[in-house]
Amino acid sequence: MTAQKLALAALFISLSAIGGMIKIPLGIASIALDSMPALVAVLFFSAPLAGTIAAFGHLISALFGGMPLGPFHLIIAFEMWAVVWLFAILHSAGKRWLKWPAFIVGNGMVAAVPFYFLLSPAFFYASVPGLVIAASINAGVAALLMPYVLRVRGGLLHAS
């Protein structure tokens, strides 16, 4: 990895941290705009690195929220990695429309399934609506930003 790529990855993790401070009041303290920068990062990075940005973004967001789920946030960070990895794979494969519902369903529903068994069915049913809304907001903001980021990226590539 070049120094430029490392700096850009650090920038996206920092943007995830800032997004993690923007909490969405949906019942769970760690729901925030932390995954949106990782979705935009797929324009620059491979699937594993974009997923890593999402995982770090979630952990930082959870720290800002007081780690309400304790060590379960490590599971969520892995899930975030996997969901953004899938999103990046779909993006790279040209599945431009499929990547959005895959992210929303993966982040909003599938990622909550382990907590049905680890915590309780009530936690699962209470958290899924908020998670789907938060995933939709993260995806919507990323979808709005991506065309502008592509233009900037294109300008930067032509300038160098």
Salt bridges, closest charged atoms under 4 A:
ASP34 OD2 - HIS58 ND1 3.82
